[in-house]
Amino acid sequence: MSGDSKIGPIGGIVRANPLRGAAGSPAARAAAPVHTAQDSVPAARLTRLTGSLASEPPPIDVARVASLRSAIASGNYSVHPAIIASAMLDFHGRGAE
């Protein structure tokens, strides 16, 4: 093993250069940002937005529904069980738990 290796004696990684901003440096002494009550305002807005969206009905593609209804009524709508099964398996992760 050469002397410039970064692998330590137990297999851990050894830092080649010291960390910047040691405990006594001005960067380390800089105050962390103070969180005020205003920080919760966006969270409250998101909570209200989530509640209002949850109370609305889901969006419906009226044109798509109409085309499916007409295809079913005319007998032109075909079901492909293998494609449906594959899509279900893909959605649920093919049984990987």
GUKOL-227385 format. One record per residue (C-alpha): residue in three letters; residue number from 1; x, y, z. Coordinates in steps of 0.25 Angstrom, whole numbers, plus 5000, padded with zeros to 4 digits. Layout:
GUKOL-227385
NODE   resn   resi      u      v      w
NODE    ALA    NUM      X      Y      Z
...
//
This chain:
GUKOL-227385
NODE   resn   resi      u      v      w
NODE    MET      1   5000   5000   5000
NODE    SER      2   5006   5014   4996
NODE    GLY      3   5007   5025   5006
NODE    ASP      4   4997   5034   4999
NODE    SER      5   4985   5024   5001
NODE    LYS      6   4972   5030   5007
NODE    ILE      7   4968   5017   5013
NODE    GLY      8   4971   5016   5028
NODE    PRO      9   4977   5004   5035
NODE    ILE     10   4963   4998   5039
NODE    GLY     11   4957   5001   5025
NODE    GLY     12   4951   5014   5028
NODE    ILE     13   4953   5026   5020
NODE    VAL     14   4962   5037   5025
NODE    ARG     15   4961   5051   5021
NODE    ALA     16   4973   5056   5013
NODE    ASN     17   4971   5070   5017
NODE    PRO     18   4966   5076   5030
NODE    LEU     19   4951   5081   5030
NODE    ARG     20   4949   5096   5027
NODE    GLY     21   4943   5104   5038
NODE    ALA     22   4948   5098   5050
NODE    ALA     23   4941   5101   5064
NODE    GLY     24   4948   5114   5066
NODE    SER     25   4947   5120   5052
NODE    PRO     26   4937   5131   5049
NODE    ALA     27   4929   5122   5040
NODE    ALA     28   4926   5113   5052
NODE    ARG     29   4922   5124   5061
NODE    ALA     30   4912   5130   5051
NODE    ALA     31   4898   5129   5057
NODE    ALA     32   4889   5119   5051
NODE    PRO     33   4876   5125   5045
NODE    VAL     34   4866   5128   5055
NODE    HIS     35   4852   5121   5052
NODE    THR     36   4841   5131   5055
NODE    ALA     37   4826   5128   5055
NODE    GLN     38   4825   5133   5040
NODE    ASP     39   4832   5120   5036
NODE    SER     40   4819   5112   5040
NODE    VAL     41   4811   5121   5030
NODE    PRO     42   4815   5114   5018
NODE    ALA     43   4812   5101   5025
NODE    ALA     44   4798   5106   5029
NODE    ARG     45   4795   5110   5015
NODE    LEU     46   4799   5096   5009
NODE    THR     47   4790   5090   5020
NODE    ARG     48   4778   5098   5015
NODE    LEU     49   4781   5096   5001
NODE    THR     50   4782   5081   5003
NODE    GLY     51   4769   5081   5010
NODE    SER     52   4762   5089   4999
NODE    LEU     53   4768   5080   4989
NODE    ALA     54   4763   5067   4996
NODE    SER     55   4749   5073   4997
NODE    GLU     56   4748   5075   4982
NODE    PRO     57   4744   5063   4973
NODE    PRO     58   4755   5057   4964
NODE    PRO     59   4757   5064   4950
NODE    ILE     60   4749   5056   4939
NODE    ASP     61   4753   5056   4925
NODE    VAL     62   4739   5057   4919
NODE    ALA     63   4743   5054   4905
NODE    ARG     64   4751   5042   4908
NODE    VAL     65   4738   5036   4916
NODE    ALA     66   4729   5039   4904
NODE    SER     67   4739   5032   4895
NODE    LEU     68   4740   5020   4904
NODE    ARG     69   4724   5020   4906
NODE    SER     70   4722   5020   4891
NODE    ALA     71   4733   5009   4888
NODE    ILE     72   4726   5000   4899
NODE    ALA     73   4712   5003   4893
NODE    SER     74   4717   4999   4879
NODE    GLY     75   4725   4987   4883
NODE    ASN     76   4738   4993   4879
NODE    TYR     77   4744   4993   4892
NODE    SER     78   4754   4981   4894
NODE    VAL     79   4760   4977   4907
NODE    HIS     80   4774   4971   4907
NODE    PRO     81   4776   4963   4920
NODE    ALA     82   4791   4961   4919
NODE    ILE     83   4793   4976   4917
NODE    ILE     84   4784   4979   4929
NODE    ALA     85   4791   4969   4938
NODE    SER     86   4805   4974   4933
NODE    ALA     87   4801   4988   4937
NODE    MET     88   4796   4984   4950
NODE    LEU     89   4809   4976   4953
NODE    ASP     90   4817   4988   4949
NODE    PHE     91   4809   4997   4958
NODE    HIS     92   4811   4988   4970
NODE    GLY     93   4825   4985   4968
NODE    ARG     94   4824   4971   4962
NODE    GLY     95   4823   4965   4975
NODE    ALA     96   4836   4970   4981
NODE    GLU     97   4834   4973   4996
//
